Amino acid sequence: MINNALLVRQLGPADRDAYFQLRLRGLKAHPESFGQSYEEAVAKGASQHDAMLQGTRAAEGDFLLGAYASADTPLIGVVGLLRSQRDKEQHKAAVIGMYVAPEAAGRGVGRALLNELLTRAAQIEGLRQIQLMVSSRNEAARRLYESVGFRKYGCEVGALNVSGVFHDADLMQRFM
């Protein structure tokens, strides 16, 4: 059931602590779904996200979005877009850090985040494709990505090593 009051907005510096705490929850609960480990995130601290939260490159394709059940409620979902800075790859950006709190799962939060990300991405000059990696075992996430137009183009075998266990990742892309 989608909550009509759902609010999705770009996160800013004032959201740093809430963003970092939700990210840590995701890293701890689903280590196979993120390139960064929980321990690495804690060691680097919340300030590692300051540049993205400043939003100075949002128009170029670097931003973080947050979802809230309604105004003045806690952050329940996050996703980011990170555009390639290399000259020959500036037509590409990557979906990063997608996470929805378990208490909000199944309520359309992930879809709302992705729809807002894609709406913003469509307005970015020169951006032609968006890529992402998703754990090969995460059927629900892959179905969600496919439902908004992403298609699998490959699989990275052993993409992540989590405590000695290797996890494959499906590579997906969506053309604008």
Secondary structure, 3 states (H helix, E strand, C coil): CCCCCCEEEECCHHHHHHHHHHHHHHHHHCHHHCCCCHHHHHHHCHHHHHHHHHCCCHHHCCEEEEEECCCCCCEEEEEEEEECCCHHHCCEEEEEEEEECHHHCCCCHHHHHHHHHHHHHCCCCCCCEEEEEEECCCHHHHHHHHHCCCEEEEEEEEEEEECCEEEEEEEEEEEC
